[in-house]
Every structure is written in structure tokens, then in C-alpha cells.
């Protein structure tokens, strides 16, 4: 899974010389949270976010309403944007888990996607990654969702898939993460269709060394 397959292609962009009021209008009307700021040729020079457009009330307490209107009417995107030297970007050939790790590490909500010349070709956000996480785990699809804690050993996943396949059931989706606060174990999450909770639990309970942590029916 690569960034290019999940990014928003041809995102709405804005010039650094545009007025902040114009950026606010674009964000509200298009229900977006980030605007890449570009010069001629779509070369990235900054990023505008909703937060960047919020002026702290403490900065305006000494002005009257007419002065505030005058200030806002003249403020430009280049005055409030995240500047290029502070931006974190990503290439379209990167894998999405790297995109997620970069966002988490830098505590940011999006990554402009640029080519080798710094030209904007897309943007990928935390919403895009959450949507893909939901898809990986079978979100919106009927079935039985089960979380199984397994030892971090070769062959444990095969035990589960073999047990399920032996009954003629199909695994619709799967994922796995290190078990929280439990070294040397993983939590596997599976969604199985055309089976009941009791039927699936009965089969999985027979696998030695593994533990069902949660099992429930999901109705789309």
C-alpha cells in the first residue's frame, strides 16, 4: 500500500499572495483542513491549516472592530502559513505506514506529497490513513470480529488460518499489532464471514497457547 494510492490527488492549492480571507472561504466551502501554498508551476512553498487561520483573541484586545476588519482584510497567506523550511513532506512511492509514523512523530495532521522537484502532486491526511485502517479491519462489512493474543512465534498466524479454513469459513480482513504491555505477544484482529460468534469461538479456543481477547458480531 503506497501513498500514491491513498492520497488526495490534485488538492486545492493557494498562492502565498492570496488574502487570508480567501483561504478561509476555500477551506469552509470545500470542507478541507489543509491548503498547500504554491508558486507558479505548483512548487510547494508552504501550508495553510485551519489552526493557522485562528488568530488568538489576546492579539486583538487592543483593537476595535473596524481595526480588526482592516487587519484581516490585508493579511496574506504568506503571513500565516507554515513556511517551507518547517514543512514535512513525503514522496508518492512511500508506504502508508511510513506516512503514519511521520505524522505521529511530528504531531501533524497531513503530509503534502511532492515529486523530486518539489511540485505538489497530492496530499495525504490522518483522515485518509484512518479510512484505510478501517478498510484493513473490514469496517462496514458484516461478520464476526475477533481479537486473539498469540505468542510472537513463527507459525502462530498459520494455526489460526488453518483452523478457520478447515471449517470452510473465509477471513475477510486481518491485522496485527504488538500486544500492549505484554512483551513477546501479538494481538491479531480478524473478521470472519458466514459464521456465528459461538461457532468461531469454539474453534479458536482449541488452539493451544492463544487467547481470545474479544469476539463480537459486527452488523454493517
N, C-alpha and C positions, 0 to 999 in steps of 0.2 A: 504494500500500500504506500503510494508515493504522494507527496504534497500536490503534485500536478493534478491528481485525480480527485482531490477533495477541496482544493482552493476555490475561491470565487474568482472566475476569470473576468478580465476586463472590468475591474472595480471602478466605481465612480471616483474621479480624481478632481483635484482643485489646484489652482495656481497660488503661489505664495503671495501674489499681489491682490488676490481676491479679498473682499471685505469679510470680516468675521461674521457679520450678519448673513452673508450669502452662505457661508459654511453651515451656520445654524439652520438655515432654511433647507439646505440639501439634506442634512442629517435627519431632520424631523420629517420631511416629505417622503424620504426614501427608506425610513426606518433602519438606518445604519448607525454604527457607532464609531467607525473609523474612516477617515478620508486620507489616502496618500496625497502628499503635496508634491507636484511635479512641475518641471520647467518644460521647455519645448522638447518634443521627442519622448515625452513620458519618463524623463530621467528623475529619479526619486531625490528629493531634497528635504523632505520632512514628513510628518504625520500629524494630522489633527484628530483628536478624540473628543468625545463628549465632555470628559473631565477638563480638558484643556480650554473648553469654551465657558467653563464656570468661573466667574470672577468672584473671589471671596468678598462677602458684604463688607468686611472690615476695610477693604481697599477703597470703598466708595462712600464711607460715612461722612467724609468732609465735603461731598459734592451734593448739589441739589439735583432734582430730576432732569432739569434741562442740561446741566453739565454732564450728567451720566449719559444721556442720549447722544450728546455731542461726541463724547469719548468713544462710545461704542460704534457710532457711525463712521468713525475714521480708523478704527482698529483693523489691522490687516492680518491675514492668516499667518504670515511670516513672523508676526509679533507673538503669537501664542502657540505655534506648532512645536512638536518635538523635533529638534534640529537633526540633520543628517548624522552628525558625529555621535549623537546619542541613540540613534536608531539601531535596532537589531532586525536583521533581515534573514531570509532563507532562500535556497535555490529550489526550483520545482522538482528536481530529481532526489531531494532528500526524502527520507522515510517519515511517516507522520509521527512515529514515536519520538523521533528527534525533535520535531516541531513542538510536541507537547512538553518535552524535557526543557527546551529552551524557554518556552513561555513560563513554566513553573520556576525555573532558576532565576529568571529576570523579573518575575511577578508582573507580566504584561498580558494583555488580552488578545493580541494579534501579532502576526508577522507579515510584513509586505514581502511578496515573492518577486525577486528581481533576477534578471539574466546577468551574464558576465559583464555587461556594460552599465549595470545599474538601472536598466529600464524596467519599469513596473509591468509585470505580466499577470499579476494576481495578488490575492491577499487570503491568508488563512487565519481563522479566529478560533477562540476557545469554543464557540458555538459549533463550528464545523467539526472540531475534534469530539465534542460531546455527542453530536449526532452520529458520528462514526462509531463511538463506543457503544451507543445504544444499538446500532445495527449489528455490531460484532456479537453482542449478547442476545440478539434475537428480539429486540424491543418491538412491540406491536404485533408479535406473532403468537398465536395460541400454542400452548404446550405446557410441559412441566419443567420448571426451573429448579435446578438442584446445585448446591454448593457442597463440594466434597473436599475434605482435608486429607492430603496424601503425603507420604514421605517424599523427600526430594531425592528420588532414586530412579534410575533408568527402568522403564517398564511399567511404572505405576499408571500412566495415562492409558497404556495399552490394555491393562487389566479392566479399566472402566469401559473402554470402547468395545472390547471383546465381549464383555458381559451383556452390554446393551444390544450389540449386533446379533448375539446368539438368540435373542428373543424376536428378532425381526423388526426392531424399532430403529428409527433413524434419528441421528443427532443433527439438529438444525443449526446450532451455533455452539461455540465453546470459547473459553478464555481461561487464563490462569495468572495468579499473582502470588508472590511470597506471602505466606500466612502472617498476619500481623502479630508481633510479639511472640512468635513461635518459630524459632530457628529450625532449619532443616525440614520445613514442611511448606507445601504449597496449597492454596485454595483453588480448586478447579470449579469453574462455573459452566454448566451445560444446560441446554434446552433441548428436550426430547419431545417429539410429537407422537400422537396416536398411542398414548399410554396414560394410565391413571397414576396419581401420586402413590397409592398403595402398591401398585404393581412395580413401579420403578424403585421404590424404597426397599421392597422385598429382595430384589435382585442385588442392589448395591450394598445392602447390609451384609451380604455374604462375602464381600471382598475383604480379606484379612489385612489389617493394618491401616485401613482407611475409615474415615468418619464422616457421616452425613451431618453437615453443619446447618443446612437449611434446605427445605424442599417445599414447593408450593405450586399450585396450578396458576397459570397466567392466562387470563381471558383478554383477548385483544379488544 
